[in-house]
């Protein structure tokens, strides 16, 4: 398992990890490569082409803006959206762009092309960048793929023979399947979170790891709090009303909160999802389209099942929650997909549900077998879920899907904890089924907005 949980849970902005965060990173990588090649100072204009799902739903996912922000030197983790929007508007007004914030180049509207009916061979989220110099001479050309969760591959990585890629660093507890994860847990007597902790400590110190996990959880909680504090209409033209804040007010007015625990979980999930839809700061968990599920389940645990814990203990238990969830997210990334454009929403909301169920089962005291069972239940009951965002916006049905998946994750964890951990279908079988189902799913149901609710929606 060569990818870190800190890469899986990356801090960025909405509305989409594959359509916003990934393209912004790809644009930034392209500019860095220009600089490394000594070509930045010779570049006079840049052309960008978006293919597949990026071309079909890019405008609704703010992909053109993300590309411009990345070319200007902004990073998803640190970008100030308001400042970036102001700089973007200057590009639209003048047709000039500050490449990496330093080199002024031509960038007219036609320099960014969205191909709605063309795809690149490796993945549905493909991008091509071209840098030109004087006389329109081509200086540098690169292809990138946004493969889900904000992860980006360039053309060399995409075409590399898996058997001849660089070997991952040596980990104390390597695993590539759910079965291997359980075998390692049984052999060592360690919970899943401790196995992940041991692997992560090969990459950074324990204080740094815990600080970064605490930062990730804080961003998740901040998203809940912001979403519960704001009413209004979401941007994009669908006139979708924010509901999380009003739901929270009604729940508070009804008194005994413990009787409404599941409704609070839905409110938490919707709060983050609404923040994501506005382009606010969220954590890819494992994607932006599913960013509300882990925060909702984590807040549910802290609010309704963590009485008497000190502040330090709460921080430690949320680190375990994220590490455990991350273990199953990494398995899904390696063995199936986190990309709605590749396998449908089962790869986003389904993966997040499995991860949240596993994390909750662990912090509630479950055995590794029960934790794996919780993840399997969460994933199994999202198999076949299509990705059909209305208008290409991460709003309908995405916000409610986060709410429903948060409840499913809690139910999956509770159901697994009532058993012994023994079950007939394992997490590996569920992953394989998800991947196969995604491959069989028609493209119109994989984040193209050409099927399902996206075409049957009738605006009122």
C-alpha angles and dihedrals in degrees: 000000000000099000118086124232085233088063091048093052100048123167114235144128134278160291102039136007093203097038101034112019096037096048091046089054092045091053090049092050090051092053092046090052090050089053093046091051091050091243101114095088091050097050115109101169141005131211124200128193123193120202140191116354091358089059095041099048102012097112093054090048094048091243095148090053091047091052092050092047091051093048089051091055103260120144124211091232096055109019118131100219095204094051091044092051090053091052090046091054089055088055091053091046098047107023087231127114133193103229107218085350093287114063116065113215139166114270111165122177092264091059090082115060127188112203104202096182103035130080136185117237104245103052140354092244102066130157134184124200125195126189117198133190135196114327089023090280112166109242103173138359129187138172122212136183126211099212100183137285092046093295117141130198124191123218094267093053091045093053098040118119105251089220092057102042118119112282114252119247116277110270125195092225109029118181134165101177137038089248092056090048091055093045090053091048091051093046095049100031089229128135119242093258092056092050089052091046091055092051094046092051089066086068104041142358121279094247090051092047093049092046091052093046089049089051091050092050091046091055089050092051092044089055090054092048094048092047093050090052101051134074128180142085122312116238123251106072102272090102092224110174120225108243108174095086094049091047090052092050091052092048092051090050092053094064123217103070097193091068089059099045095126092047089053089052090055091048091051092050093047091048092059093041091052090050089051091051090056092054092255128153114283140150122254098240088191092313135002091244087061097033096120100061105071094042090050094050092044092050089046089056094047093046102041108019108030105070116162098018117139121230091260092048091050090052091049094048092050089052088056090047092053095042092052093045089047093055091061093040090056091049090052092048092050099041105029128000144279093203123107088198090058105038107005128248091316085078093054112029092023092052092046091050091052092048094048092047091052093048093049093047090054097049089046088060102264123160119244088259091053091046091053090046091053091052091049093050092049093051097039093059094055097050111133095018108154128219106230110149113185110242090357088283124133091235116079115071096350100077095051091042089060090051094049093045092052089057091046090052092053091047092048092052093047092047092050092049090055089060136059096250092259114127139152100234116052130205090256092058091048091051093049090049092050091052093047092047091051091051090051094045114104113249092243088069094051107082098295097111088228098113145031119019091352092072099029095054112111113196114228 
